[in-house]
Amino acid sequence: MFEHRTDPLLPGHRFAWRVLAFFGLSVAAIGAALGIGVLGYHYLGGLAWIDALVNASMILGGMGPVDPITSHAGKLFVSGYALFSGLLFIGAASLVVAPFVHRIMHTIHLDERD
């Protein structure tokens, strides 16, 4: 299960850049999802831009919608966007945590074959 590894851990500055890169990727994914939500709420839900932003932000953050949606297309969009947002949150959190988990696995010399 454990194997002695001779390759060293990444130096601190390279690890910090890796963490920042994964965090940046996570922020980019959340930003893209927020953009999709704003567009969907505006065009399919019929909300003003600022109301679309508030609703998309609230759904993406897991708080729930603010304004009621009355159109069928808007309701279908909101249903899909809510499910997508839940999965995106898990994915974004995983991206942020991944470098730390990887470093811990290297620290305890966990063999990749296990």
KOLGU-434170 format. One line per 2 residues: number of its first residue (from 1); their letters; for each residue x, y, z of C-alpha. Coordinates in pm, 1 decimal. Layout:
// residues N
NUM = a = X,Y,Z  ... $
***
This chain:
// residues 114
1 = mf = 0.0,0.0,0.0  275.7,244.2,85.7 $
3 = eh = 584.0,272.3,-126.6  893.4,481.9,-74.5 $
5 = rt = 910.7,753.0,-337.1  1228.8,928.6,-431.2 $
7 = dp = 1071.9,1222.6,-617.0  1039.2,1529.4,-397.6 $
9 = ll = 727.7,1734.1,-344.9  682.0,2043.6,-554.9 $
11 = pg = 859.1,2341.6,-403.7  634.3,2582.9,-217.2 $
13 = hr = 621.4,2848.2,-490.2  529.1,2596.9,-762.3 $
15 = fa = 264.9,2444.4,-537.0  121.1,2791.5,-472.7 $
17 = wr = 99.1,2852.8,-847.8  -76.2,2518.4,-892.0 $
19 = vl = -327.2,2607.4,-621.1  -386.7,2946.4,-786.7 $
21 = af = -431.2,2782.2,-1127.0  -691.4,2538.7,-994.8 $
23 = fg = -865.0,2820.4,-805.5  -864.9,3031.0,-1123.0 $
25 = ls = -1017.2,2744.8,-1319.5  -1285.2,2712.0,-1054.2 $
27 = va = -1360.3,3086.2,-1063.3  -1377.0,3076.8,-1444.7 $
29 = ai = -1625.2,2788.0,-1435.3  -1841.3,2969.2,-1181.2 $
31 = ga = -1823.7,3288.8,-1386.3  -1929.8,3105.9,-1702.4 $
33 = al = -2215.7,2939.8,-1515.6  -2325.0,3276.3,-1375.4 $
35 = gi = -2323.8,3419.1,-1728.1  -2538.9,3131.6,-1853.4 $
37 = gv = -2778.5,3186.6,-1565.1  -2808.1,3560.3,-1623.8 $
39 = lg = -2877.6,3508.6,-1994.1  -3132.3,3236.3,-1925.6 $
41 = yh = -3317.0,3432.4,-1659.9  -3321.3,3741.7,-1880.7 $
43 = yl = -3422.6,3587.8,-2213.1  -3625.2,3285.6,-2101.7 $
45 = gg = -3750.5,3408.8,-1766.3  -3827.0,3761.3,-1881.6 $
47 = la = -3645.1,3930.8,-1593.4  -3453.6,4259.5,-1607.8 $
49 = wi = -3074.4,4223.2,-1622.4  -3018.6,4307.9,-1255.9 $
51 = da = -3297.6,4073.0,-1144.0  -3153.7,3801.0,-1367.5 $
53 = lv = -2814.7,3850.5,-1202.5  -2964.3,3829.5,-852.6 $
55 = na = -3160.7,3513.9,-931.8  -2869.2,3341.9,-1106.8 $
57 = sm = -2637.7,3429.7,-817.2  -2882.7,3302.5,-558.8 $
59 = il = -2938.4,2972.2,-740.9  -2565.7,2927.3,-802.6 $
61 = gg = -2493.7,2996.6,-436.6  -2754.3,2744.4,-323.9 $
63 = mg = -2993.4,2996.3,-169.1  -3287.0,2957.7,-407.1 $
65 = pv = -3470.6,3185.2,-649.3  -3587.0,3537.3,-562.7 $
67 = dp = -3838.9,3620.5,-835.8  -4114.6,3389.2,-964.6 $
69 = it = -4084.9,3270.5,-1323.9  -4412.9,3241.1,-1513.4 $
71 = sh = -4319.5,3118.8,-1863.6  -4288.3,2749.3,-1941.8 $
73 = ag = -3950.6,2798.9,-2111.8  -3827.7,2993.3,-1809.3 $
75 = kl = -3941.7,2724.4,-1568.3  -3767.6,2454.4,-1771.2 $
77 = fv = -3449.6,2662.8,-1777.0  -3462.4,2729.3,-1403.4 $
79 = sg = -3510.6,2359.0,-1329.8  -3209.1,2261.7,-1537.2 $
81 = ya = -3001.0,2552.0,-1409.5  -3069.6,2458.9,-1047.7 $
83 = lf = -2954.4,2099.4,-1105.9  -2652.5,2218.8,-1303.0 $
85 = sg = -2561.3,2467.2,-1029.1  -2562.3,2197.8,-761.9 $
87 = ll = -2324.4,1982.8,-962.6  -2108.2,2281.0,-1053.5 $
89 = fi = -2065.1,2368.6,-687.3  -1937.0,2016.9,-614.9 $
91 = ga = -1704.1,2031.8,-916.2  -1567.5,2375.5,-828.4 $
93 = as = -1506.0,2273.4,-468.5  -1326.7,1961.3,-591.8 $
95 = lv = -1100.5,2170.4,-814.0  -1001.4,2391.9,-523.1 $
97 = va = -931.4,2095.6,-290.8  -757.8,1872.7,-549.5 $
99 = pf = -402.1,2013.4,-519.3  -409.8,1976.1,-140.5 $
101 = vh = -536.6,1617.3,-155.7  -275.0,1534.9,-418.2 $
103 = ri = -0.2,1681.5,-202.0  -119.0,1484.3,101.2 $
105 = mh = -115.5,1165.0,-104.9  243.2,1238.3,-207.9 $
107 = ti = 338.7,1322.7,150.3  221.3,986.1,281.1 $
109 = hl = 374.8,816.5,-26.2  50.2,659.6,-138.6 $
111 = de = 118.2,439.3,-438.3  -90.2,522.1,-745.3 $
113 = rd = -158.3,152.4,-807.1  -353.5,120.4,-481.7 $
***
